[in-house]
Amino acid sequence: MDIEQCIHGVEFYNPCPACLDPENPPEQLEVESKLITPTGPIEGVVLVKLRRLAHAPERLHLLTRATPGSAGLDLMSAVNITIPGQGHAAVATGLELEIEPGYEGQVRPRSGLALQGIDVLNAPGTIDSDYRKEVMVLLYNRNQAPFAIRKEDRVAQLIISKVEPVLVQEVEELSPSNRGGFGSTGR
């Protein structure tokens, strides 16, 4: 993916925060690792901070979208690894994340890999807002033959989702329903 330049003259992979809301741009933009990070919150934009680890390839794109309409941010492999046939492997991304409180990251499969028999084993994997270790993608190879993953291959996509507060209440009885059991709605 080519680096683009916004109307503010800043290079970016993801949309420039000032371009997201041109009527109310942040007072100052700070460029870090070719990503734009606002120095203050922008209404309606979730802040995800990241740290590139030493083993991440220099050219590794940092959470990029393939197209402006893409919902997911591509996660890339930081290592060369072979997944054995009918086996699984934890693929290092070379990134640590800090997701804004009240949100989570969902690690989901890429359709192109799924078509080749490669799935995210625990899909969607969850990255909690207080998780601070390297993001790993657990891939499963449904094929008999081994499958090679190379550095900088896109291996999964990350969706940022809001986590609603939950109140759990213990009760003696639940309200009645006709639903229950596997296949309760029929075929």
PyMOL commands that set and color helices and strands:
alter all, ss='L'
color gray80, all
select helices_A, chain A and resi 17-20+111-115
alter helices_A, ss='H'
color red, helices_A
select strands_A, chain A and resi 4-5+11-12+29-32+35-38+48-52+73-76+81-83+88-99+103-108+118-120+125-127+134-141+147-149+154-162
alter strands_A, ss='S'
color yellow, strands_A
deselect
rebuild
show_as cartoon
